[in-house]
Amino acid sequence: MPEATEKLDIDVLLDMYMRGDPEATVLLERHMTSAESLPLHARLQDVETSLIFTDVVDSSYFFEHLGNDYGRRMISIHDEIVDKVVSKRGGTVIKHIGDGVLASFASCGRSVKSAILIQKEVALHNAKYPLLHLQLRIGINVGDVMEEESDIYGTSVNLASRICSLAGSNKIFASSVVYERCKGKDYEFSSRGRFDVKGFTREVPIHEVIWQADGDTTSDLPYS
C-alpha cells in the first residue's frame, strides 16, 4: 500500500475503501483532511480552466407575467448573445442551464473580456429593443475541473455558479484567483468583500469587474 495518496489514483483508493480495505480508510481520511487545508482553487488536480456562468435576472417574471412565448424569446436572446461572444473569444459553451450558460476558456483574460463583451452586447440590445429589456449577472472563476465527456464539474465549477448567484443585475463578479491573474491587464476591479458561500467552509473574497456600456462589440475586437 502506498504511503501517500498523492501517489495513488483517487478512484482506485475509493474502490479499495468501498471493498472494506482498512488501510484505504486511513489514506482516504488523510487525503480529505489535507484537501480541506488547500486553497479552493488548488483542491482538484485535473485541468485548469477559466469559467463563466451567466444568468438571466428575474427570468421567471417573463414567463409568469408576459407569457411563455415572451419568456422563451428572452432566453433565446440571452443564449444567442452569449454563444456569439464565447465563440468569437475562443471559448467553449459547455451547456445551457435553463436561463443560464456555463462556458470555459483556456485563459483567465479571455473569460474576463468575454464577460465584459457579453454585458456590452446586452446593453446594445436593450438600447435597440427597449421592449425586450434583458439583464444578466455573470460569475467568473478559474481553477482545476474534472472533465467527463462533454461536461465539466468540480469545486471550481460550483464556486463559479455561486459567485454568479451573488452578482446583481448587470454585474460581473469574480473570484480572488481571477483578480490576482488579471489585475494590471487593462481590467478594472473593485473589491466587494468576503461572502459566506453555500457549500464552502471559508468566506470567499469577491471582486467586481467594472465595465462601461459604450463602444466595444464582438465584431471589431481581436483575440487576446
Secondary structure, DSSP 8 states (H G I E B T S, - for coil): --S-GGGS-HHHHHHHHHTT-HHHHHHHHHHHHHHHTS-GGGS--SEEEEEEEEEETTHHHHHHHH-HHHHHHHHHHHHHHHHHHHHHTT-EEEEEETTEEEEEESSHHHHHHHHHHHHHHHHHHHHH-GGG---EEEEEEEEEEEEETTEEESHHHHHHHHHHHH--TTEEEEEHHHHHHHTTSS-EEEEEEEE--TT-SS-EEEEEEE--SSS--GGG----
